[in-house]
Amino acid sequence: MEAGGEKILTTQQSAGTITLKIRRYLPEEGVRRYQEFRLPFQRGRVILDYLNHLKDKVDPTLAFRWSCRMGMCGSCGAMVNGTPRLTCQTYPRDIKSDVIIVEPLESFPVVRDLVVDIRDFVAKLKRISPWLIRREEKPQEEGEYLQTPQQQAEYLQSSLCINCALCYSACPVYQEDRKFVGPAALALAFRYNNDSRDQGIMVRSKALSGTHGLDECSDVGGCTVACPKGVDPFATIKKSRLQLNELKSRGLPDG
């Protein structure tokens, strides 16, 4: 809720406090539990600030990841009241609840507390060959591979991904099938397939058209909602399907 452009604070926030309920996991104990903390509310603080305060002043055993604090590195992702978010970009006033529940990202193995193992996510990115591929190179004396602003605009939005993996936590298909390539990897494939300097769409076609590729997407669109950078993986998946179908119509083998 907002009034005059200002978000309305919850009862606790108006009284000057917030309650953080954090899901803890200590692998040496094998126990998952929730721990609550009552903290002073400050308008300028994001969830990550409160986590750092807890680690510095209250409980040094609390484990979580962060790096840039600017919404650029993608490392501070967590579930906040059931929604995948960057904790460095989320204010308590964004959460319409007196109790702010912070949990590790869904769909990934938990290492400790809010730290998850994203090796499978990284492997999915590598699977689609996320680099420029050339079948042939032009003579060096012809200079660089220049692009017009219009050519760059074809892929620019899908190049904004910061590898935060929030879209995988929001993806119902990945939650059920860990072999699914996933929204970030598919958006990354679109980024290179639509770069005027690239000639690698045939190389990436196996990952895109295989059993766990584009066609497995259930068209829910949660990936686009979760993305903090406006990449819109769902739109790139739909466009990539059209591109791949066109290639198949010209004789590209299925899968």
Secondary structure, DSSP 8 states (H G I E B T S, - for coil): -EETTEE---HHHHTTEEEEEEEEEETTTTEEEEEEEEEE--TT--HHHHHHHIIIII-TT-----S-SSSSS-TTEEEETTEEEETTS--GGGS-SSEEEEE--TTS-EEETTEE--HHHHHHHHHT--S---SS---GGG------HHHHHTTTGGG------HHHHT-HHHHH-TTS--HHHHHHHHHHHT-TT---HHHHHHHHHSTTSGGG-----HHHHH-TT---HHHHHHHHHHHHHHHHHTT----
